[in-house]
């Protein structure tokens, strides 16, 4: 069991976000113990992350160190997103953080929580669905691991925008929000043990009571809007760091 007041943040995209957003996120991590008793980072913490056996991305060092320090004070859980699910053993072994590349489940008080980033659920374009499958395939990580880190990171810099459906079209995002809600409701109907289902990815803050006492949450995005959420066994609250 993690605790009874979970702070949730996602989609900060360190490496592509502004310096101000990155610095605000580090300050936010320092304030997490005043907001709750555990933290979930629900994917795309970084615009790119890959854990080689001896190397991690330089752009992510400060945030990784801040999370490792926070994990000494309270439980920290991390899920992978389409930009950063190649976490390997770094997070649990070196940072003391529970990590799952795709989906994770845990208890918050008496409530069962399931969290996943949400890529592959709401994409409208076929190319995004194909890339979703590619980033999840074990062979992709194996092949990338053979590259020299400088070459690998250079290639990612060139293709970062293609790692997901990055449209800013409001109508497209509205449809994605509806699809994500529908998927969450279907998943919770199929698994009555889930009390709270958390997804991110669309950068759209959203919450829905699927049925009494059972909730779906999208905390929104840190990048640009600095959004987050606080979840208890009985309540979901959306917030923004201003």
VONU-544878 format. One record per residue (C-alpha): x, y, z. Coordinates in steps of 0.001 Angstrom, whole numbers, plus 500000, padded with zeros to 6 digits. Layout:
REM residues N
XYZ;...
END
This chain:
REM residues 242
500000500000500000;501353503433499011;499476505593501508;496225507542501448;496986510745499506;498618510280496113;500070513162494110;499962512524490347;501949514369487680;502758513483484084;503878514736480682;506599517141481796;508758516233478769;512054517329480311;514454518044477464;511774519663475319;510026521853477897;511140525343478893;513813525826481536;511132527490483676;508888524416483524;511826522126484348;512890524234487333;509302524496488552;508991520701488394;512058520212490598;510602522699493087;507299520813492886;509025517527493745;510430519229496842;506893520265497852;505258516876497276;505473515859500984;503278518888501809;500673517751499239;500461514019499876;502163510901501184;503140509314497838;503856510307494230;502961508822490858;504795510121487787;502571508752485035;504786508726481967;506663511138479715;508625512633482573;511314513057479933;511040513846476250;513447510954475900;514979508487478322;517028505364477802;518935503527480498;522086502013479096;523980499701481408;526379502518482372;524839505715480953;521688507784481490;520678510936479582;522406514059480838;519270516193480389;517430514025482895;520042513933485632;518673516685487900;515108515343487811;516277511752488362;518354512859491350;515435514871492767;513122511856492481;515705509581494090;515966511988497034;512175512187497295;511943508382497287;513880508409500569;510998510326502175;507917508704500650;506939506083498036;507488507135494419;505978505183491519;506885505772487878;505278504504484692;506846504717481261;505333506783478465;505857506645474731;508870508968475185;510536507293478180;509456503716478830;512970502318478333;513843502664482002;515501499291482446;516630498545486010;517877502062486742;514801503289488626;514360500455491146;518058499623491516;519698503058491588;516865505423492523;514693503304494811;511615503970492671;509030501389491657;508888501417487853;506731499765485193;507240500458481484;503586499964480584;501116499611483454;501248499446487231;498751498592489976;498878499429493670;496645500043496667;495834503538497911;494239502902501255;491458500447500472;491243501498496801;492892499596493974;494601501974491529;495713501086488000;497946503575486159;499177503603482574;500380506418480363;497639505916477778;499484505939474447;497948503529471985;494453504175473335;493313507475471860;495499508080468788;493617508986465656;496365508482463062;497666505099461974;501310506283462126;500980507022465852;499507503576466502;502392501967464609;504973503930466617;503184502895469794;503780499250468892;507392499922467908;508325501658471172;506792498781473144;508551495995471259;511509494455473187;513591494277470009;513496498071469662;515149498598473035;517704495884472317;518694497416468985;518858500932470422;521072499695473245;523707498672470704;524142502276469566;526692504604471098;524744506945473448;525766510093471572;524511508603468300;521361507236469899;520424510544471518;521181512404468276;518802510143466372;516083510675468967;516525514450468773;515808514164465057;512674512046465468;511311513139468859;508258514829467340;507300511550465689;507185509507468896;503499510367469276;500558512133467710;501642515684468582;498705517537467034;497462520745468641;494147520624466777;491485521170469442;488924519005467676;491358516086467442;492198516421471129;488507516568472015;487950513278470201;490982511754471925;489597512800475303;486277511094474525;488006507906473344;490177507816476439;487140508195478710;485321505428476842;488330503113477034;488669503763480779;484983503042481406;485197499779479444;488363498711481262;486785499404484655;483607497570483679;485717494557482721;487674494666486002;485496495569489008;488533495490491318;489780498824489896;488692501732492066;490683504439490267;492093504286486736;494726506885485804;495828507724482258;497698510692480773;499191511249477286;496509513534475783;497646516556477868;493966517076478716;493048517188482419;489898515172482989;488074513247485691;484958511109485545;483019509141488141;482429505974486149;480082504732488846;479673505618492515;483035505340494258;484965504474491065;486842507137489116;488873507786486010;491559510499486065;493776512266483575;495954514725485546;496743516842482482;500249517917481517;503016519604483461;504594521032480310;503050524422479633;500135524173482094;501925522728485185;498909520585486007;498767517793488566;496203515919490659;495748514640494191;493958511320494732;492589509862497958;490508506687498434;487343508827498156;488237511872496049;490097513065492942;491180516730492734;492692518503489725;495133521363490392;497773523543488754;501038524914490094;500940528702489608;
END
